Amino acid sequence: MRFEEKGNNELKKERAVYFPKLDDIRKAAITISEISEKTPLTDSIRLSKQFSSQVLLKREDLQRVRSYKIRGAFNKISSLTSEERLKGVICASAGNHAQGVAFACFHLKIKGTIYMPSVTPKQKVEQTKLFGDEWVEIVLEGDTFDDASHAAKVHGIETGKVFVHPFDDPKIIEGQATVGLELIEQTKTPIDYLFVCIGGGGLASGLISVFSELSPSTKIIGVEPKGAPSMKCAIEQGQVVALEKIDRFIDGAAVKRVGDLTFPICSQYLDKMITVDEGKVCQTILDLYNRDAIVVEPAGALTIAALDDFKEDIKGKNVVCIIGGSNNDITRTAEIKERALLYGKLKHYFIIRFPQRPGALKEFVVDILGPTDDITHFEYSKKSSRENAPAVVGIELKNQADLQPLVERMKMNNFYGDYINDKPDLFEYLV
């Protein structure tokens, strides 16, 4: 049921066991005011024109630790008793939550231990060290977030340190909810649509609690990566489920299991829950950088990438997209571009069978490739015992329509071997 179809009494009857109270969120806002930025709400001229609406961007990427995670982490750690502060805190994170916890530990002078997967990019490890300084110890453990999280929880039990969950904790949710209070203060006209990225559901749950009270007509749309649809699957099955496998590319929103506290709130009050292809997100990152000079991480681009799915619904409406963070590693740029091109059907990989004779490659370049086609990947191993030797060739096109003529020319001249974009196992092995 949508918000505008419910009265206040119905909302209260249907609330989950835990539902953030507005008074607690206002207290959280006071608590975090000493360290949290009141991030700007900016009008996107490009997106507003593109979607014939007013599109506003809530720039949480401009927080001190470059994400909204500092709000929840600081609110949680500030709430600890003197005894708990002496024992210290512990958490597991591969990115933004770790940096939020590290900053809070430094500011409050509380010892913290942060477990991160051993494969965490060096840039994120160094940033966490920077924010935490001597108050934080970083432990690299396991190959995945789940490995690091398990180790952190075990260590917390053994030492008595307080485990600071990235999303499934009342104080964390209340801290993230302060984003909603700011939005209400910053908007001159009612918000018709609010798009929020969902990983574990902490931010979405906090926003729901604010808007259900202060702007119940606002439609809140949850957005997840297509490769990690943990909330969508949970809502469809009516219970929290643990996904066996996820695509971790959008690391800020890729979780196998959403929260026990956040699921009831999101399942009851989200207007809609959708997923967006990782390639679409990558193209959005490139557009934001090239056209708007905004640097975002993959999770930060999710909400904007979702607008295409609502282009008819949001015409003439006031729309807010929350940009959750900008902790992007520059070494991922090549992969981001590659995924964007694959999604846009402009990058194609083939197994090409080259005749083992002089001039075969020249013939392929001159007679087979189109005038604007570009070879961007080439792997070839000559074997003299065969008439034809296979090569893995990546070709970038200017237009999607150029693909079919290219394939026809390859087949006509006996160069065509196989198309591997749609063969994931072979694609991952060869490219």
C-alpha positions as CSV (number, residue, x, y, z in Angstrom):
1,M,0.0,0.0,0.0
2,R,1.4,3.4,-0.9
3,F,1.8,6.1,1.8
4,E,-0.9,8.4,0.5
5,E,-3.4,5.5,0.8
6,K,-2.8,5.1,4.6
7,G,-3.9,7.2,7.5
8,N,-1.7,7.6,10.6
9,N,-3.7,5.0,12.5
10,E,-3.1,2.4,9.8
11,L,0.6,3.2,9.7
12,K,0.9,2.6,13.4
13,K,-1.0,-0.7,13.3
14,E,1.2,-2.1,10.5
15,R,4.6,-1.0,12.0
16,A,7.3,-3.6,12.5
17,V,8.5,-4.5,16.0
18,Y,11.1,-1.8,15.7
19,F,10.2,1.5,13.9
20,P,12.4,4.6,14.4
21,K,10.8,7.4,16.4
22,L,11.0,10.9,15.1
23,D,12.1,12.2,18.6
24,D,15.0,9.7,18.5
25,I,16.0,10.8,15.0
26,R,16.0,14.5,16.1
27,K,18.2,13.6,19.1
28,A,20.5,11.8,16.6
29,A,20.7,14.9,14.5
30,I,21.8,16.9,17.6
31,T,24.4,14.2,18.4
32,I,26.0,14.1,15.0
33,S,25.8,17.9,14.4
34,E,29.3,18.3,15.8
35,I,30.9,16.2,13.0
36,S,28.4,15.7,10.2
37,E,28.0,18.1,7.3
38,K,24.6,19.3,6.3
39,T,25.1,18.2,2.7
40,P,23.7,20.3,-0.1
41,L,20.6,19.5,-2.1
42,T,21.4,20.6,-5.7
43,D,19.3,21.0,-8.8
44,S,20.6,18.8,-11.7
45,I,19.9,20.9,-14.8
46,R,20.9,18.0,-17.1
47,L,18.7,15.4,-15.5
48,S,15.8,17.7,-14.9
49,K,15.8,18.5,-18.7
50,Q,16.3,14.8,-19.6
51,F,13.3,13.7,-17.5
52,S,11.1,16.7,-17.8
53,S,11.0,17.1,-14.1
54,Q,12.8,18.7,-11.2
55,V,15.6,16.3,-10.2
56,L,17.5,17.2,-7.0
57,L,20.6,15.5,-5.8
58,K,21.2,15.0,-2.1
59,R,25.0,15.1,-2.1
60,E,26.0,12.7,0.7
61,D,29.2,12.1,-1.3
62,L,30.3,15.5,0.2
63,Q,30.4,14.3,3.8
64,R,33.7,14.3,5.6
65,V,34.3,10.6,5.0
66,R,32.6,10.9,1.5
67,S,29.5,9.0,2.5
68,Y,26.4,9.1,4.7
69,K,27.7,6.2,6.8
70,I,29.4,8.6,9.2
71,R,25.9,9.6,10.5
72,G,24.9,6.1,11.8
73,A,28.4,5.1,13.0
74,F,28.9,8.3,15.0
75,N,25.4,8.1,16.5
76,K,25.9,4.5,17.5
77,I,29.3,4.9,19.1
78,S,28.3,8.1,20.9
79,S,25.5,6.2,22.6
80,L,27.9,3.7,24.3
81,T,28.2,3.7,28.1
82,S,31.5,4.6,29.8
83,E,32.2,0.9,30.4
84,E,31.6,0.0,26.8
85,R,33.8,2.8,25.5
86,L,36.7,1.5,27.6
87,K,36.4,-1.9,26.0
88,G,36.3,-0.4,22.6
89,V,34.3,-1.2,19.4
90,I,34.7,-3.6,16.5
91,C,33.2,-3.7,13.0
92,A,33.6,-5.3,9.6
93,S,33.5,-3.4,6.4
94,A,35.1,-3.2,3.0
95,G,34.6,0.6,2.6
96,N,32.3,3.4,3.8
97,H,31.2,2.0,7.1
98,A,34.8,1.3,8.1
99,Q,35.7,4.9,7.4
100,G,32.7,6.2,9.3
101,V,33.6,4.0,12.3
102,A,37.2,5.1,12.1
103,F,36.4,8.8,12.1
104,A,34.0,8.3,15.0
105,C,36.7,6.5,17.0
106,F,39.2,9.2,16.4
107,H,36.8,12.0,17.3
108,L,35.5,10.3,20.5
109,K,38.9,8.9,21.4
110,I,37.6,5.3,21.6
111,K,39.7,2.3,20.5
112,G,38.4,0.5,17.4
113,T,39.2,-2.7,15.5
114,I,38.1,-2.8,11.9
115,Y,38.1,-6.1,10.0
116,M,38.4,-5.8,6.3
117,P,38.6,-8.5,3.6
118,S,42.2,-9.2,2.6
119,V,41.2,-8.3,-1.0
120,T,40.1,-4.8,0.0
121,P,41.7,-2.2,-2.3
122,K,44.7,-0.5,-0.8
123,Q,43.1,2.9,-1.2
124,K,40.2,2.0,1.1
125,V,42.5,0.6,3.7
126,E,44.7,3.7,3.7
127,Q,41.7,6.0,3.9
128,T,40.4,4.1,6.9
129,K,43.8,4.4,8.6
130,L,43.8,8.1,7.8
131,F,40.5,8.8,9.5
132,G,41.1,6.6,12.5
133,D,44.8,7.4,13.0
134,E,46.2,5.7,16.2
135,W,42.7,5.0,17.6
136,V,42.0,2.3,15.0
137,E,43.6,-1.1,14.3
138,I,42.9,-2.7,10.9
139,V,42.8,-6.4,10.5
140,L,42.7,-7.9,7.0
141,E,40.9,-11.2,7.2
142,G,39.4,-13.7,4.7
143,D,38.6,-13.3,1.0
144,T,35.0,-11.9,1.4
145,F,33.1,-9.5,3.6
146,D,31.3,-12.4,5.2
147,D,34.7,-13.9,6.2
148,A,35.7,-10.6,7.8
149,S,32.4,-10.1,9.5
150,H,32.4,-13.6,11.0
151,A,36.0,-13.0,12.4
152,A,35.0,-9.6,13.8
153,K,32.0,-11.0,15.6
154,V,34.0,-13.8,17.1
155,H,36.7,-11.4,18.3
156,G,34.0,-9.1,19.7
157,I,32.6,-11.9,21.8
158,E,36.0,-12.9,23.1
159,T,37.0,-9.4,24.0
160,G,33.8,-7.8,25.0
161,K,34.1,-5.1,22.3
162,V,30.8,-3.6,21.0
163,F,30.1,-4.8,17.5
164,V,29.0,-1.8,15.3
165,H,26.7,-3.2,12.7
166,P,26.7,-1.4,9.3
167,F,22.9,-1.2,9.1
168,D,20.9,-3.5,11.4
169,D,21.0,-1.5,14.6
170,P,18.5,1.1,15.9
171,K,21.2,3.8,16.5
172,I,22.7,3.2,13.1
173,I,19.2,3.6,11.5
174,E,18.4,6.7,13.5
175,G,21.7,8.3,12.5
176,Q,21.1,7.6,8.8
177,A,17.5,8.9,9.2
178,T,18.9,12.4,9.8
179,V,19.4,12.6,6.0
180,G,15.6,12.7,5.8
181,L,15.3,15.5,8.3
182,E,17.6,17.6,6.2
183,L,15.7,16.9,3.1
184,I,12.4,18.1,4.7
185,E,14.2,21.3,5.7
186,Q,15.9,21.9,2.4
187,T,12.9,21.4,0.0
188,K,10.6,24.3,-0.7
189,T,8.0,22.1,-2.4
190,P,6.8,18.6,-1.5
191,I,9.0,15.7,-2.8
192,D,7.0,13.4,-5.0
193,Y,9.6,10.7,-5.5
194,L,12.6,9.8,-3.3
195,F,15.1,7.3,-4.7
196,V,17.4,5.6,-2.2
197,C,20.1,3.0,-2.7
198,I,19.6,-0.2,-0.6
199,G,22.3,-2.5,0.6
200,G,21.3,-3.7,4.0
201,G,18.4,-1.2,4.3
202,G,19.6,1.1,7.0
203,L,19.3,4.4,5.1
204,A,16.0,3.4,3.5
205,S,14.5,2.4,6.9
206,G,15.6,5.8,8.4
207,L,14.1,7.8,5.5
208,I,10.9,5.8,5.7
209,S,10.5,6.7,9.4
210,V,10.9,10.4,8.7
211,F,8.8,10.7,5.5
212,S,5.9,8.5,6.9
213,E,5.5,11.2,9.5
214,L,6.5,14.5,7.8
215,S,5.7,13.8,4.1
216,P,3.5,10.7,3.8
217,S,2.6,11.4,0.1
218,T,6.2,10.9,-1.0
219,K,6.8,7.7,-2.9
220,I,10.1,6.1,-1.7
221,I,11.8,3.9,-4.3
222,G,14.4,1.4,-3.2
223,V,17.2,0.6,-5.7
224,E,19.5,-2.4,-5.6
225,P,22.2,-3.8,-7.9
226,K,20.9,-6.5,-10.3
227,G,23.6,-8.8,-9.1
228,A,22.8,-8.4,-5.4
229,P,19.0,-8.2,-5.1
230,S,18.8,-9.2,-1.4
231,M,16.0,-6.9,-0.4
232,K,14.0,-7.5,-3.6
233,C,14.2,-11.3,-3.0
234,A,13.3,-10.9,0.7
235,I,10.2,-8.9,-0.2
236,E,9.1,-11.4,-2.9
237,Q,9.5,-14.3,-0.5
238,G,8.1,-12.5,2.5
239,Q,11.1,-13.1,4.8
240,V,14.8,-12.4,5.1
241,V,16.8,-14.7,2.8
242,A,20.5,-15.2,2.4
243,L,21.6,-15.1,-1.3
244,E,24.2,-17.8,-2.1
245,K,26.0,-15.7,-4.7
246,I,26.2,-12.0,-5.5
247,D,28.1,-9.7,-7.8
248,R,30.2,-7.6,-5.5
249,F,31.1,-4.9,-8.1
250,I,28.8,-2.4,-6.5
251,D,30.4,-3.1,-3.1
252,G,28.6,-0.3,-1.2
253,A,25.3,-2.1,-1.8
254,A,26.2,-5.7,-2.4
255,V,25.1,-7.7,0.7
256,K,23.9,-11.3,0.8
257,R,21.4,-10.7,3.6
258,V,19.4,-7.6,4.6
259,G,18.7,-6.7,8.2
260,D,16.2,-8.3,10.5
261,L,15.2,-4.8,11.7
262,T,15.3,-3.2,8.2
263,F,13.4,-5.8,6.3
264,P,10.0,-5.4,8.0
265,I,10.2,-1.6,7.6
266,C,11.2,-1.7,3.9
267,S,8.8,-4.5,3.0
268,Q,5.8,-2.6,4.4
269,Y,6.6,0.9,3.4
270,L,8.6,1.1,0.3
271,D,6.5,2.2,-2.6
272,K,8.6,0.0,-5.0
273,M,11.8,-2.0,-4.9
274,I,13.8,-2.3,-8.2
275,T,17.2,-3.5,-9.4
276,V,19.5,-1.9,-11.9
277,D,22.1,-3.6,-14.1
278,E,25.7,-3.0,-13.1
279,G,26.5,-1.9,-16.6
280,K,23.9,0.8,-16.5
281,V,25.3,2.0,-13.2
282,C,28.8,2.2,-14.8
283,Q,27.5,4.3,-17.7
284,T,25.8,6.6,-15.1
285,I,29.2,7.0,-13.3
286,L,30.8,8.0,-16.6
287,D,28.0,10.5,-17.4
288,L,28.2,12.1,-14.0
289,Y,31.9,12.5,-14.3
290,N,32.1,13.7,-17.9
291,R,29.0,15.8,-18.0
292,D,28.5,17.0,-14.4
293,A,32.0,16.8,-12.9
294,I,30.7,14.7,-10.1
295,V,32.7,11.7,-8.9
296,V,30.7,8.9,-7.4
297,E,31.2,5.3,-6.4
298,P,29.0,2.6,-8.0
299,A,26.5,2.6,-5.1
300,G,26.3,6.4,-5.3
301,A,25.1,6.2,-8.9
302,L,22.4,3.6,-8.3
303,T,19.6,6.0,-7.7
304,I,20.3,8.1,-10.8
305,A,20.6,5.0,-12.9
306,A,17.1,4.0,-11.8
307,L,15.4,7.1,-13.2
308,D,15.0,5.7,-16.7
309,D,12.6,3.0,-15.3
310,F,10.4,5.8,-14.0
311,K,10.7,8.4,-16.8
312,E,6.9,8.4,-17.4
313,D,5.9,8.5,-13.7
314,I,8.2,11.4,-12.8
315,K,7.3,13.8,-15.6
316,G,6.5,17.2,-14.0
317,K,7.3,15.8,-10.5
318,N,9.8,16.9,-7.8
319,V,12.3,14.1,-7.6
320,V,15.2,13.6,-5.1
321,C,18.1,11.1,-5.7
322,I,20.4,10.4,-2.8
323,I,24.0,10.1,-3.9
324,G,25.3,8.0,-1.1
325,G,29.1,8.1,-1.5
326,S,32.1,8.9,-3.6
327,N,34.8,6.5,-2.4
328,N,35.7,5.3,-5.8
329,D,39.1,3.7,-6.6
330,I,40.6,5.2,-9.7
331,T,42.1,1.8,-10.6
332,R,38.5,0.6,-11.3
333,T,38.0,3.1,-14.1
334,A,39.0,0.6,-16.9
335,E,36.5,-1.9,-15.5
336,I,33.8,0.7,-15.2
337,K,34.2,1.7,-18.9
338,E,34.3,-1.9,-20.0
339,R,31.1,-2.8,-18.2
340,A,29.4,0.4,-19.6
341,L,30.4,-0.5,-23.1
342,L,29.2,-4.1,-22.7
343,Y,25.9,-3.0,-21.3
344,G,25.5,-0.5,-24.2
345,K,26.2,-3.3,-26.7
346,L,29.2,-1.4,-28.0
347,K,31.9,-3.8,-26.9
348,H,32.0,-7.3,-28.4
349,Y,34.3,-10.3,-28.0
350,F,34.8,-13.0,-30.6
351,I,36.9,-16.0,-31.3
352,I,38.2,-15.2,-34.7
353,R,39.8,-18.0,-36.8
354,F,42.7,-16.5,-38.7
355,P,44.2,-18.4,-41.7
356,Q,47.8,-19.1,-41.0
357,R,49.2,-17.2,-43.9
358,P,50.9,-13.9,-44.3
359,G,48.5,-10.9,-44.7
360,A,45.5,-12.5,-42.9
361,L,45.4,-9.9,-40.1
362,K,45.7,-7.1,-42.6
363,E,42.8,-8.5,-44.6
364,F,40.7,-8.7,-41.4
365,V,41.5,-5.1,-40.5
366,V,41.0,-3.6,-44.0
367,D,38.2,-5.8,-45.4
368,I,36.2,-7.0,-42.3
369,L,36.2,-4.2,-39.8
370,G,34.0,-1.2,-40.4
371,P,35.5,2.3,-40.8
372,T,34.7,3.2,-37.2
373,D,35.3,-0.2,-35.6
374,D,38.3,-0.5,-33.2
375,I,40.2,-3.5,-32.0
376,T,40.7,-3.1,-28.2
377,H,41.7,-6.6,-27.2
378,F,43.7,-9.2,-29.1
379,E,45.1,-12.6,-28.0
380,Y,46.6,-14.9,-30.5
381,S,48.8,-18.0,-30.3
382,K,50.2,-19.4,-33.6
383,K,50.1,-23.2,-34.0
384,S,51.8,-24.3,-37.2
385,S,50.1,-27.7,-37.3
386,R,46.7,-26.1,-38.0
387,E,45.3,-24.3,-41.1
388,N,43.4,-21.8,-38.9
389,A,44.5,-20.5,-35.5
390,P,41.9,-18.9,-33.1
391,A,42.4,-15.5,-31.6
392,V,40.3,-13.8,-28.9
393,V,39.4,-10.3,-30.3
394,G,37.6,-7.5,-28.6
395,I,36.0,-4.9,-30.9
396,E,34.5,-1.6,-29.9
397,L,31.7,-0.2,-32.1
398,K,30.4,3.4,-32.5
399,N,26.8,2.2,-32.9
400,Q,24.9,-0.9,-31.9
401,A,23.6,-1.3,-35.5
402,D,27.2,-2.0,-36.7
403,L,27.3,-5.4,-35.1
404,Q,25.2,-7.5,-37.5
405,P,27.0,-6.3,-40.7
406,L,30.3,-7.0,-39.0
407,V,29.3,-10.6,-38.1
408,E,28.1,-11.1,-41.7
409,R,31.4,-10.0,-43.2
410,M,33.3,-12.3,-40.8
411,K,31.2,-15.3,-41.8
412,M,31.3,-14.5,-45.5
413,N,35.2,-14.4,-45.4
414,N,35.5,-17.5,-43.1
415,F,36.9,-15.5,-40.1
416,Y,34.0,-16.1,-37.7
417,G,34.6,-18.6,-34.9
418,D,32.2,-17.8,-32.0
419,Y,30.6,-14.9,-30.2
420,I,31.4,-15.0,-26.5
421,N,29.6,-12.0,-24.9
422,D,26.6,-14.2,-24.2
423,K,28.7,-17.1,-22.8
424,P,29.6,-16.0,-19.3
425,D,31.8,-19.0,-18.3
426,L,33.8,-18.8,-21.5
427,F,33.9,-15.0,-21.4
428,E,35.3,-14.9,-17.8
429,Y,37.9,-17.5,-18.7
430,L,39.1,-15.9,-21.9
431,V,38.8,-12.2,-21.3
